[in-house]
């Protein structure tokens, strides 16, 4: 008999997954070129692709930086021109988007859930410009796509690989407690936290363990978030939250807080080997090498591939408002390698993770929005 595990709490936009056509699978870590190979420069084009960051900036070692790689890949491989605006606060979003439109951009890619309203307004006001947004899509209560024809949402079912990360965390924990915290209570953050908690629960059911999740409650759909007006930039705040989880007994920490998540890695590093860290959005072992010795794995999103394909479609006049949803199946969402933890994750757990991945793809374990 098949057993279905339903994970709730992902962005409502992910209900559109069934109508999305994924880009080609990404077989390399999003933050690195496959095999280290270089790509010959494409002929120059008059087409201009532009990007607006959220307040984390393009060097956040997380989703802004990975999304930005999609833009620079398009420049290198498609020969397009580029322009960008880096936001410092939420009040910059609309101004920066307008700046890109006025600069003559053919497509404007915005990065982050918080830019959803400003991106929609700009797309409606500028129907001759294409727009794409990372971590947001537009739908009504029935799940139908409500985006204008020139606006594409790029979203990722991170609950799937986060489920695997939670299972891994439970297998590695020595205290019987693991933790997670977020930058803010928004769907693109809580999706990781919910998937992580469900993976821990699945480990408990399968292995007879009783590992507890600190920082997120699946029943109340609420948890621990960094307080303040700019939580994703508050690295010290992230460390304070992580220190609290460690003090409560958590020995594996998954921060979901953009640049502020580094505070979680700092807390793990300061433990002298007692606490393990994980990362999100990109492979933290690659993007955060200072902490590679304490990063067991990462829950990644191939945002660079999704951004590149949106730009390519716009350049080739094949752009549409069809939502892209990254999943384990199309490799738009993934669990990163274990790197230095390769010998610490048992062969038994690795085999179980491969089965979990297969079951998620097959639908035996169901990860839903």
Secondary structure, 3 states (H helix, E strand, C coil): CCCCCCECCCCHHHHHHHHCCCCCCCCCCCCCCHHHCCCCCCCCCCCEEEEECCCCCCCCCCHHHHHHHHHHHHHHHHCCEEEEECCCCHHHHHHHHHHHHHCCCCEEEEECHHHHHHHHHHHHHCCCCEEEEECCCCECCCCCECCCCCEEEEEECHHHHHHHHHHHHHHHCCCCEEEEEECCCCHHHHHHHHHHHHHHHHHHHHHCCCCEEECEECCCCEECECCCCCHHHCHHHHHHHHHHHHHCCCCEEEEECHHHHHHHHHHHHCCCCCCEEEEEECCHHHHCHHHHHHEEEEEEECHHHHHHHHHHHHHCCCCCCCCEEECCCCCCEEECCCHHHCCCCCHHHHHHHHHHHHHHHHCCCCECC
